[in-house]
Amino acid sequence: MREPANLSQVRTTTVRTADEAARRWRASLPGELRQRSLLRGGVLLAVAAAGYVASMVGAVWLPTFFGRTFALGLAPVMIGALFVIGHDAAHNSFTPYAWLNRLLGRLVLLPAWHPYTSWIHAHNSLHHGGTNLRGKHPDFVPLTREEYERLPRWRRLMEKLYRSPLGAGPSYLFGFYFGYILFPNKERRPPLRRPFEWDRLLVFGFFALQILGMYLLACHTAGLFLPPLAYAFLDVILPWVLWIQFMGFVSFIQHTHPRLAWYDDPKEWSFYHVQLKSSTHVVFPFPIERMLNNIMDHAAHHIDPAIPLYHLPISQRLLEQSCEEHAAIIRWSPWQYLELCRVCKLYDFQRHCWTDFEGNPTSETGLPGLAFK
């Protein structure tokens, strides 16, 4: 179905305006906001690494059940903090040295069990190179009603789970992590096959060392409610599962919202426009944003991945001042998230709107041409 000429003209004008605004912001960004600091990066890394080791060891060694439970709950946060550092290193924006960024990236992604090479391919090349473009963007891509109806019953049930309030974690795990990161097929495999295989072996080896280390600690700890080996598996796997759930939630809300458009036509898709208008700045209550190492200042990161994580807050503020009419700013709340999950089930790429599973529109149409507010 062809859209009216005036709507197409409005959409083209809006895309061009947002595209130009994002380009102007990037060109005018002060050079010091792209400067990478070994000292600042080193401090952040030391704090996150110490917190991760302390929480994992504390989950076994602390003398009380409450203390062990608290440490076990803190471990996913520390995995996330290390992961964001690895994400920055993979963009070569964490320290001034490319070789050090590659080394740190490989190491700090290990607690998240993400092979460095496949992460580079799936995230840097596909996610950044084709943000919200179906056929390239690798995670949380919405189906159309026709695609949904062609699925077998079990797969439709899975899609309903993925688009529910608790479904972001399973969607990230089964739709992205297994399919693009750990066990990619031939089409999704990174071009550098041998480094990928070595990185994947490194992840498996790290997992084995985790189990061995926790088992040895548990063998010398009294009062555990499980045998040492079972407790070791619990101590290693449970924090990772909780982190995957939160990672899926964060990744989902960064590019999904009733006012954000998705695309299936590369001719309609425009890089800078999409990075500005389909990447959110989700504002969490303090201190969650700082615990996430500023990864929710997401539009600034997408327009210029060379900005280190420690310069993202001021960069995002400058972006929102410069492109106020285009910026997607969300004050997060549980009710806002429930509404997002209610609206964003399927996507109609012809009318550019979100629909429910029956194909009924749940958002306004013509999303690329609408202001976020």
WOTASUL-V215461 format. One record per residue. N is the residue number from 1. NEAR is the number of other ideal C-beta (glycine too) atoms within 10 Angstrom. Layout:
n:N near:NEAR
n:N near:NEAR
//
This chain:
n:1 near:5
n:2 near:6
n:3 near:15
n:4 near:9
n:5 near:8
n:6 near:8
n:7 near:13
n:8 near:14
n:9 near:12
n:10 near:16
n:11 near:19
n:12 near:14
n:13 near:11
n:14 near:19
n:15 near:20
n:16 near:12
n:17 near:15
n:18 near:25
n:19 near:19
n:20 near:13
n:21 near:21
n:22 near:26
n:23 near:15
n:24 near:13
n:25 near:23
n:26 near:19
n:27 near:7
n:28 near:9
n:29 near:21
n:30 near:11
n:31 near:6
n:32 near:8
n:33 near:17
n:34 near:14
n:35 near:13
n:36 near:20
n:37 near:15
n:38 near:12
n:39 near:8
n:40 near:16
n:41 near:24
n:42 near:14
n:43 near:12
n:44 near:21
n:45 near:20
n:46 near:10
n:47 near:13
n:48 near:24
n:49 near:17
n:50 near:11
n:51 near:17
n:52 near:22
n:53 near:13
n:54 near:16
n:55 near:22
n:56 near:24
n:57 near:16
n:58 near:17
n:59 near:26
n:60 near:24
n:61 near:15
n:62 near:18
n:63 near:10
n:64 near:9
n:65 near:11
n:66 near:9
n:67 near:13
n:68 near:21
n:69 near:12
n:70 near:15
n:71 near:21
n:72 near:20
n:73 near:14
n:74 near:18
n:75 near:27
n:76 near:23
n:77 near:20
n:78 near:24
n:79 near:28
n:80 near:23
n:81 near:24
n:82 near:25
n:83 near:23
n:84 near:22
n:85 near:24
n:86 near:26
n:87 near:24
n:88 near:29
n:89 near:26
n:90 near:24
n:91 near:21
n:92 near:18
n:93 near:23
n:94 near:29
n:95 near:22
n:96 near:14
n:97 near:14
n:98 near:10
n:99 near:8
n:100 near:17
n:101 near:21
n:102 near:15
n:103 near:14
n:104 near:23
n:105 near:24
n:106 near:22
n:107 near:18
n:108 near:27
n:109 near:27
n:110 near:22
n:111 near:29
n:112 near:22
n:113 near:20
n:114 near:26
n:115 near:26
n:116 near:27
n:117 near:24
n:118 near:24
n:119 near:24
n:120 near:20
n:121 near:22
n:122 near:22
n:123 near:22
n:124 near:15
n:125 near:14
n:126 near:19
n:127 near:22
n:128 near:15
n:129 near:12
n:130 near:18
n:131 near:20
n:132 near:23
n:133 near:20
n:134 near:19
n:135 near:11
n:136 near:16
n:137 near:20
n:138 near:19
n:139 near:22
n:140 near:22
n:141 near:18
n:142 near:21
n:143 near:20
n:144 near:17
n:145 near:17
n:146 near:10
n:147 near:13
n:148 near:19
n:149 near:13
n:150 near:11
n:151 near:13
n:152 near:8
n:153 near:7
n:154 near:7
n:155 near:12
n:156 near:15
n:157 near:11
n:158 near:17
n:159 near:20
n:160 near:13
n:161 near:13
n:162 near:22
n:163 near:24
n:164 near:15
n:165 near:12
n:166 near:12
n:167 near:19
n:168 near:26
n:169 near:21
n:170 near:16
n:171 near:22
n:172 near:24
n:173 near:18
n:174 near:13
n:175 near:18
n:176 near:21
n:177 near:22
n:178 near:12
n:179 near:16
n:180 near:22
n:181 near:27
n:182 near:16
n:183 near:12
n:184 near:19
n:185 near:8
n:186 near:5
n:187 near:5
n:188 near:15
n:189 near:16
n:190 near:21
n:191 near:9
n:192 near:14
n:193 near:10
n:194 near:8
n:195 near:16
n:196 near:20
n:197 near:13
n:198 near:14
n:199 near:22
n:200 near:20
n:201 near:11
n:202 near:16
n:203 near:21
n:204 near:12
n:205 near:11
n:206 near:15
n:207 near:16
n:208 near:10
n:209 near:12
n:210 near:20
n:211 near:16
n:212 near:12
n:213 near:16
n:214 near:22
n:215 near:19
n:216 near:13
n:217 near:19
n:218 near:21
n:219 near:14
n:220 near:9
n:221 near:15
n:222 near:5
n:223 near:8
n:224 near:18
n:225 near:9
n:226 near:12
n:227 near:11
n:228 near:17
n:229 near:13
n:230 near:13
n:231 near:21
n:232 near:23
n:233 near:15
n:234 near:18
n:235 near:28
n:236 near:22
n:237 near:13
n:238 near:15
n:239 near:24
n:240 near:18
n:241 near:11
n:242 near:18
n:243 near:22
n:244 near:20
n:245 near:18
n:246 near:17
n:247 near:23
n:248 near:24
n:249 near:18
n:250 near:19
n:251 near:20
n:252 near:23
n:253 near:23
n:254 near:26
n:255 near:22
n:256 near:23
n:257 near:23
n:258 near:16
n:259 near:19
n:260 near:25
n:261 near:25
n:262 near:25
n:263 near:25
n:264 near:14
n:265 near:10
n:266 near:12
n:267 near:6
n:268 near:17
n:269 near:21
n:270 near:19
n:271 near:17
n:272 near:19
n:273 near:24
n:274 near:27
n:275 near:24
n:276 near:26
n:277 near:30
n:278 near:28
n:279 near:20
n:280 near:23
n:281 near:22
n:282 near:22
n:283 near:14
n:284 near:16
n:285 near:9
n:286 near:8
n:287 near:8
n:288 near:13
n:289 near:19
n:290 near:11
n:291 near:15
n:292 near:20
n:293 near:21
n:294 near:23
n:295 near:20
n:296 near:23
n:297 near:25
n:298 near:21
n:299 near:28
n:300 near:29
n:301 near:27
n:302 near:22
n:303 near:23
n:304 near:20
n:305 near:18
n:306 near:15
n:307 near:25
n:308 near:24
n:309 near:23
n:310 near:19
n:311 near:23
n:312 near:26
n:313 near:15
n:314 near:17
n:315 near:24
n:316 near:22
n:317 near:13
n:318 near:16
n:319 near:25
n:320 near:18
n:321 near:10
n:322 near:16
n:323 near:20
n:324 near:13
n:325 near:11
n:326 near:22
n:327 near:23
n:328 near:22
n:329 near:14
n:330 near:20
n:331 near:10
n:332 near:17
n:333 near:11
n:334 near:8
n:335 near:8
n:336 near:14
n:337 near:17
n:338 near:12
n:339 near:14
n:340 near:21
n:341 near:17
n:342 near:15
n:343 near:19
n:344 near:23
n:345 near:23
n:346 near:23
n:347 near:26
n:348 near:22
n:349 near:15
n:350 near:12
n:351 near:16
n:352 near:22
n:353 near:20
n:354 near:27
n:355 near:21
n:356 near:15
n:357 near:15
n:358 near:10
n:359 near:14
n:360 near:12
n:361 near:13
n:362 near:16
n:363 near:20
n:364 near:14
n:365 near:15
n:366 near:17
n:367 near:24
n:368 near:22
n:369 near:21
n:370 near:18
n:371 near:13
n:372 near:18
n:373 near:10
//
